[in-house]
C-alpha cells in the first residue's frame, strides 16, 4: 500500500493534510526500535547477570519495561516518536492531527498483542492494508495515525516581519490563499509578490513592498507566530 494523505477539517475551517505512512517505512522504524531494545536487553543481561538470582528477577522486570514501556515512554515524552520513527521521519498523532496523548499511546501499544496474532503481525498487516491510511488495529482502537514528518519551514524573509491581524475576518479559502502565498513567495520575483499582494489590498491595507510584508504578517498571525 502506498502512502496516502488524510484530509482533516479543523474548527477554524482549514483543511489539514496528514501524510499517512504506509507499511514499509513503519516496518523499517519497527526494526530499528527492535534492534535498540535487543541492545538494551543485552546490556541489562550482562550487568544483572553478575547479581545471581536477584539479577535474574531484575532482568525479568527490565524485560517487561523494555518490551512494553519503551514505545509508550518514547511516544509520550518525545512527541509521538520512538528513535526508529525519528530516523524514518515518522510520528504518531491523534486522528485529528493533534499530539498523541498518553492514554492513546498506551492503548495502541498494548493492542500489539492482538496485531501480532496469529503470527508475524498478521492481524496488523491485514488491517493496515485494508485501511486507507494504513492503520493497524491498535491505531484504529486508539484513534491514532502514523504520519510522515515534514520539516517546518519558516516564513520567507521577503514576507517576514511583525504579526498583523487582517483588517476584516477571512473566509477559510482566503486563509488558505494567504498561507499559500507565504509558502510560495521565495519562488516568486519581488515584482510578482507585490502584484499578488496588491490584489488583496482590502485585507492588508497596504500596497507594494509594504503589502507583501503585511501579507506575511497576516500569515504569521494565522499560524500563531509572533
Buried (B, 14 or more C-beta within 10 A) or exposed (E): BEBBEBEBEEEEEBEEEBBBBBBEBBBBBBEBBEEBBEEBBEEBBEEBEEEEEEBEEBBEEBBEBBEBEBBBBBBBEEBBBBBBBBBBBBBBBBBBBEEBBEEBBBBBBBBBEBBEEEEEBEBBBEBBEEBEBBBBBBBBBBBBBBBBBEEEEEBBEBBBBEBBEBBEEBEEEBBBBBBEBBBBBEEBEEEEBBBBBBEBBEBBBBEBEBBBBBBBBBBBBBBEEE
